[in-house]
Amino acid sequence: MDTLKIYIKSYLFYAIGALGVSLTIRANIGISSFNSMNLSISTVSGIKVGTMTIIFNTLFLIGYMFLTRFKFKFKYLLQGLSVLMFGLFINFYTYNILNHLVISFYFQRILLVVVGTLTAGTAVGMVLNYDKIAFPMESFCLELSKVSGAKFVSLRYGVDVISAIVSLSMTYLYGLPLFIREGTVINMTLLSWSINFAKEKLAISEYN
């Protein structure tokens, strides 16, 4: 598979991943820790949730740039474009497409979370498999682990813990809806599995 085609497919899966995130948001029964923080701040500030995603991912990208001493300019450009695209698609799906979706039953909300999580996880797995456009958060944590000696998994979990604390704190302070709920548990259960499935099964079948 030529390089240009891989880049195009990677960005396509970024767009698909954004749809998955938007589905979990629209279900309104809890989302991932990082997205719950973005949604909490979005609700208080009036800034769209996709825009908040762009802001925080850009901060991770800037942190990664400092840690790598600005050595990988083309890589930063690719990540910057993916961050912008991901957030804009989240806004588009959440506020323009899914905003008109009618959800009458709790079961439908559960189904939306499951479908959204599997969609996002599959997209992430495919992007990771192509290995051309890294996710800023993971890149930052990986580089920080090299510099600090801390384990990558500990740093990555730390981001989720801090995100959850911020989200819960804002819920308490501003009387927001609780964004960490049963949907968060579903996300934690299915996301890693779907990422791994995409990397090991779908990606292999694509190359065969």
C-alpha positions as CSV (number, residue, x, y, z in Angstrom):
1,M,0.0,0.0,0.0
2,D,1.6,3.3,-1.1
3,T,2.3,6.0,1.5
4,L,-0.3,8.5,0.2
5,K,-3.1,6.0,0.3
6,I,-2.1,5.1,3.9
7,Y,-2.3,8.8,4.9
8,I,-5.7,9.2,3.2
9,K,-7.1,6.1,5.0
10,S,-5.7,7.3,8.3
11,Y,-7.5,10.6,8.0
12,L,-10.6,8.7,6.9
13,F,-10.5,6.6,10.1
14,Y,-10.0,9.8,12.1
15,A,-13.3,11.0,10.7
16,I,-15.0,7.6,11.5
17,G,-13.5,7.8,15.0
18,A,-15.1,11.2,15.5
19,L,-18.5,9.7,14.6
20,G,-18.0,7.1,17.3
21,V,-17.2,9.8,19.9
22,S,-20.3,11.8,18.9
23,L,-22.5,8.7,19.2
24,T,-21.5,8.2,22.8
25,I,-22.0,11.9,23.5
26,R,-25.5,11.8,22.0
27,A,-26.4,8.7,24.0
28,N,-26.2,10.9,27.1
29,I,-25.4,8.1,29.6
30,G,-21.7,8.7,30.2
31,I,-18.6,8.9,28.0
32,S,-14.9,8.3,28.3
33,S,-13.0,10.2,31.0
34,F,-11.2,12.5,28.6
35,N,-14.3,13.3,26.6
36,S,-16.3,13.9,29.8
37,M,-13.8,16.6,30.7
38,N,-14.1,18.2,27.3
39,L,-17.9,18.0,27.5
40,S,-18.0,19.5,31.0
41,I,-15.9,22.5,30.0
42,S,-17.9,22.8,26.8
43,T,-21.2,22.9,28.8
44,V,-19.9,25.6,31.2
45,S,-18.1,27.7,28.6
46,G,-20.4,27.4,25.7
47,I,-17.5,26.3,23.5
48,K,-18.4,23.3,21.3
49,V,-17.2,20.0,22.6
50,G,-15.2,19.3,19.4
51,T,-13.5,22.6,19.8
52,M,-12.5,21.7,23.3
53,T,-11.1,18.4,22.0
54,I,-9.0,20.4,19.5
55,I,-7.7,22.7,22.3
56,F,-6.7,19.9,24.7
57,N,-5.2,17.7,21.9
58,T,-3.2,20.7,20.7
59,L,-1.8,21.2,24.2
60,F,-0.7,17.6,24.2
61,L,0.9,18.2,20.7
62,I,2.7,21.3,21.9
63,G,4.0,19.3,25.0
64,Y,5.2,16.5,22.6
65,M,6.9,19.1,20.4
66,F,8.8,20.5,23.4
67,L,9.8,17.0,24.7
68,T,11.1,16.1,21.2
69,R,12.8,19.5,20.8
70,F,10.9,20.3,17.6
71,K,12.8,17.7,15.6
72,F,9.9,16.2,13.7
73,K,8.2,19.1,11.9
74,F,6.4,17.0,9.2
75,K,5.1,14.7,12.0
76,Y,3.8,17.7,13.9
77,L,2.0,19.0,10.8
78,L,0.3,15.7,10.3
79,Q,-0.8,15.5,13.9
80,G,-2.0,19.1,13.8
81,L,-4.2,18.4,10.8
82,S,-5.6,15.3,12.4
83,V,-6.4,17.1,15.6
84,L,-8.2,19.9,13.7
85,M,-10.1,17.4,11.5
86,F,-11.1,15.2,14.5
87,G,-12.5,18.1,16.5
88,L,-14.3,19.6,13.5
89,F,-15.9,16.3,12.7
90,I,-17.0,15.8,16.3
91,N,-18.7,19.2,16.1
92,F,-20.3,18.4,12.7
93,Y,-21.7,15.0,13.9
94,T,-22.8,16.2,17.3
95,Y,-24.4,19.5,16.5
96,N,-25.6,19.0,12.9
97,I,-26.2,15.3,12.2
98,L,-27.0,13.5,15.5
99,N,-28.7,16.5,17.0
100,H,-31.8,15.5,15.2
101,L,-31.7,11.9,16.3
102,V,-34.7,10.9,18.3
103,I,-34.0,8.6,21.3
104,S,-37.1,7.3,23.0
105,F,-35.8,4.4,25.1
106,Y,-33.0,3.7,27.5
107,F,-32.0,0.6,25.5
108,Q,-31.4,2.8,22.5
109,R,-29.0,4.9,24.6
110,I,-27.1,1.8,25.6
111,L,-27.0,0.6,22.0
112,L,-25.6,4.0,20.9
113,V,-22.8,3.8,23.4
114,V,-21.9,0.3,22.3
115,V,-22.0,1.2,18.6
116,G,-20.1,4.5,19.2
117,T,-17.4,2.8,21.3
118,L,-16.9,0.0,18.8
119,T,-16.8,2.5,16.0
120,A,-14.2,4.7,17.7
121,G,-12.1,1.8,18.9
122,T,-12.0,0.2,15.4
123,A,-11.0,3.5,13.9
124,V,-8.2,4.0,16.5
125,G,-7.0,0.5,15.9
126,M,-6.7,1.1,12.2
127,V,-4.9,4.4,12.6
128,L,-2.5,2.8,15.0
129,N,-1.9,-0.1,12.5
130,Y,-1.1,2.3,9.6
131,D,1.4,3.9,12.0
132,K,1.7,7.2,10.0
133,I,-0.3,9.7,12.1
134,A,0.1,9.3,15.9
135,F,-2.4,10.5,18.5
136,P,-1.0,13.6,20.3
137,M,-2.0,12.3,23.8
138,E,-0.3,9.0,23.4
139,S,2.7,10.6,21.7
140,F,3.1,13.0,24.6
141,C,2.7,10.2,27.3
142,L,5.2,8.0,25.4
143,E,7.8,10.7,25.1
144,L,7.3,11.8,28.7
145,S,7.8,8.2,29.9
146,K,11.2,8.1,28.1
147,V,12.2,11.4,29.7
148,S,10.9,10.8,33.2
149,G,11.3,7.0,33.5
150,A,7.6,6.6,34.4
151,K,5.7,3.8,32.8
152,F,3.6,4.8,29.7
153,V,0.5,3.0,31.0
154,S,0.7,4.9,34.3
155,L,1.0,8.3,32.6
156,R,-1.9,7.4,30.2
157,Y,-4.1,6.3,33.1
158,G,-3.1,9.4,34.9
159,V,-4.6,11.5,32.1
160,D,-7.9,9.6,32.4
161,V,-7.9,10.0,36.2
162,I,-7.2,13.8,36.0
163,S,-9.9,14.1,33.3
164,A,-12.4,12.3,35.5
165,I,-11.6,14.4,38.5
166,V,-12.0,17.6,36.5
167,S,-15.3,16.4,35.0
168,L,-16.7,15.3,38.4
169,S,-15.5,18.5,40.0
170,M,-17.3,20.7,37.4
171,T,-20.4,18.6,37.8
172,Y,-20.4,19.3,41.5
173,L,-19.4,23.0,41.2
174,Y,-21.8,24.0,38.4
175,G,-24.6,21.5,38.8
176,L,-23.9,19.8,35.5
177,P,-25.3,16.5,34.3
178,L,-23.1,13.5,35.4
179,F,-21.0,12.7,32.3
180,I,-19.2,9.7,34.0
181,R,-21.9,7.0,34.2
182,E,-22.7,3.5,32.9
183,G,-21.6,4.6,29.4
184,T,-18.1,5.2,30.8
185,V,-18.0,1.6,32.1
186,I,-19.1,0.4,28.7
187,N,-16.4,2.5,27.0
188,M,-13.7,1.2,29.3
189,T,-14.8,-2.4,28.7
190,L,-15.2,-2.3,24.9
191,L,-12.7,0.3,23.7
192,S,-9.4,-1.6,24.3
193,W,-10.9,-4.8,22.9
194,S,-12.1,-3.1,19.7
195,I,-8.8,-1.3,19.2
196,N,-7.0,-4.6,19.5
197,F,-9.5,-6.4,17.3
198,A,-9.0,-3.8,14.5
199,K,-5.2,-4.0,14.8
200,E,-5.0,-7.8,14.8
201,K,-7.9,-8.9,12.6
202,L,-9.2,-6.2,10.3
203,A,-5.9,-4.7,9.5
204,I,-4.4,-8.1,8.7
205,S,-7.3,-9.0,6.4
206,E,-6.9,-5.6,4.6
207,Y,-3.3,-6.5,3.6
208,N,-4.2,-10.0,2.5
